[in-house]
Amino acid sequence: MQTLIFGAVTRYTPAEVNIYIADFSSRTMAVFGNLPHVGGVLFDGDDDRIGEVFELLQKTLARRKSEFSEQGIGSFREYVTQKNDCPAILFFIDNYVAFIESYEQHEDALTGLSREASSYGIYLVLSMNNSGELRSRIRQNFTTGIALQMPDKFEYEAVIGDRTEIIPEGRTPGRGLIKAPLPVEFQTALCLREEPGMSLAQSLRRHFAAMTSAPGEGVKKLGDTLHSIGFDEMMARGDVKALNADMLALGLTTEDGKLVTIALDEEFCYTVSGSGQTGKTNLLASIARQAKEKGAELYLFDNADGELEAWGIFDAAVTDATGLFELMERVMVPEFSERNATVNDARDAGQSVVDSMMGYRRIVFIINDMSAFIRAVYSPDMDMSGFVEVALEKGREHKIQFFAAVTPDDYADMARYAAMRIWANWARGLHLGGMFDQQGILRFEMSAADSVRQLPPGVGYACGSDGKAVKVITPKIDR
């Protein structure tokens, strides 16, 4: 098993292979525990972490089933030829009999995983003394076996699943049979030559000392709970640095620390929902800073006491109807008008609108007080409601994006205005602070218990690719 693990971690990156190990034998597997590929090395008595790894494997299997089905993909092998966001997961159990004696409650889960998981990139590797130690309902799901120093020919045949006349030399450790594709005798390689005066474990530790990963690239460690993340910490992650120009990072999933992103070219009116003091302004600041660093023009509407203008990153910031009217007249009306011709030409020609807009600079409009914004739009002294309504209804794909903080009261109070209703109809966004049932714009699939659960500031729900709610922690940003 050490050789298999060593080969996996030296040949593949943590983005390609994630490993979990249950060591119920010699307890020598701990040497792999700090590798970025390895989510945990488990021993007898690690009840919580063993339960956690089974929960993780079953949730991952369910999620991949849904995602593969939606995309018309039939197997993990097919998926990885098209995308690179789905690592193989290897679960090693060294001394299966000892494991199942202590954790018999997980045998049904193992049976289910052995039957279905390999099609979705989740693989089980079990060690035992002979094939009879594995119940038939699980054994029948394993197609590959390696037989080492079995007592007789029949045991060799039972393990490799084929008949053979080959009997390996029995006095050499690591000597055995494997099907490749016919039964052949082979010699197991040591994972590493021991350095002079050092044990294998010491040699491995020295070898692994230089094997590190950038923030965000390693597998989430079992038992680690993500309570918070800073903006700079998030931006230092390798997966954030690798994002395309139109992609922004919203935060990390609380379950496995995976990055949650949005593609600006696919968004238009994006709601940052939540009651007061739930982190909406903080998330808007994070979005604004990332957009600015990627070259966007930034515009802000806020109330007179708002915090965001002081960041000094906006091309213009306004707080009332007069300022908004001037900004619309000077920037938004001419930009929408010019871009509209390009968008219509591309659509008429059957061309990519995104490609046609490459020559335009992106515009991101941040609204930190939705009620004040709607009241300004419908100010009786300024005639801009008609333009704003049309822009919000038909302005998608113009390389202009709106992000707005919206409380449940904002929506309830402003829904009498057409602009608010048009905005809500886009139904795109993220909800912070829990109590999801109190808002009326976003529609995520979640349990009744989750919909009424209160969450800490900065923690909320985004919509996963399958339409189900994903719990997200957003970065804390300091000016």
Steps between C-alpha positions, in 0.01 A plus 500: 500500500784740573627448146157575351463816710855613425441452128177700512643799689818520292332460163189716549423840651254555788260642241506163322501252792364522855584223747353379830663218698364278778803332662385207712821303457855615572422871554777589256273701271524812716805601298262597217272713719650844428504466123274744315338204321396328824184606681572287804657186643250328730561257784283290728320742732472786248122459504408854396749520213408153374136606495603819324685319221200277427271803496742676263522201264123450488428871445766518231354195328148648507624835369700346217208280397287811464767706322596223256135431418422867436792524258425172325826345618502130576823447693791661682733397219288696253462799736873558549558513125284814496561669835764518770292583808427147622786321681512124537440399863685198641390347831753250639407265784802309630375187683137499399399233752621703799330809357162338449510333842525845658276685255242247381245784472682620186491164317181585309655830389811315381282256309324784322828673421655180366202456267469852357785731592767400247287629211520843665871507582485363857712189553537257792825317577471237776762269648428170677654157557277309258200552276268319741526791744300713259128429488374388161264795459803730505752262339289465186541873434881488487645427158870530586694307762868462586596174670814498717634184665174305504500152662401311185402523135129526573548812713704661222220426255233633735684831542590569138170361368648261245639150473876456481775241524749760624600475865732786603816434698373521857801604706554841341308789658297691243485212251155417362254475213308765310288498185654714226278392316601134548633378837869580538747474783635832615717660768366796699733800494605680814357850492844647579849379577593558861772758545809383690436491873133590459180299516252495211269735693786747557602478134142567392470802729818646356378432147162660570641807677514698177159382378274794579215671321384855459205614715179344374669223301511229766209278603298615801619317811246295693403673822591845371212744532504814291389788725635798308727603217665833427484667161877497453514135605237409243668700225830320568347161414624337183148433374409869540814616319411264215150643446414637158462876457120482524497285816474629857537306825207526740639282779551137602255220572482423870479126429824445311665840454445502124498831317163655409512729198284697261560564131428865429416431136212281624366749756311825477293594806657321798341522844702491821213419733474505877370689799700773673854426620535177303805593291340640185715816482810291570423267209429793268841642594662168415322487164590863425869453582530191284320666210725805529813286502374337178465835328130581539354848529331522840198711593328518837160602631484515879329697772668810634647313797616201295837337557604402151585840347786538749677207333602736220473238225189630322509707181196684635281470808155659544256514789183670374267545205691795358831316502341186358331691217830666407680161505232340286508786252880518483594131508226241502271632225777548240671172594182296472409674173839437337528143626143418403584537132792256535289250695217512244740460205658195664164344576370564149814343351484199731839590647623485859392815683778450756761494222345805336528696826871431546590855399288659773614558854286328760274719715400387850233700682479442877180588689542494878154633589230358275208693652683832459594404143141419401369819660763699307405330173137602553575847630231736368769761426709271278362308203708183485262219597421410138866456407581302816206264451598426139869467591427252781264299281699486176857593587649151543814414298608865473807435720331705771419335833298624797554373855260613773462443873133423557335440837162326534353841594651660188315254281174517694498881501620555141317219317230750400752649256555330164882530524502301824279229351713479185810467716344225711398303191865430421509296825879483504712551808621390841322520835690580821417445866246222468122531548475435126123469518467872580627620161297488180746529211725193497369147450742229613419138575559433870344322795232665710737496798774680306257762369423624853847454650689813606864523390790721614582820309691425183358148470216424264365303207589509133342294226695195389509371145222255586270773632553397862620742765870490584612646833772759443730706719594835344835673557544772762652800331687784673563833340 
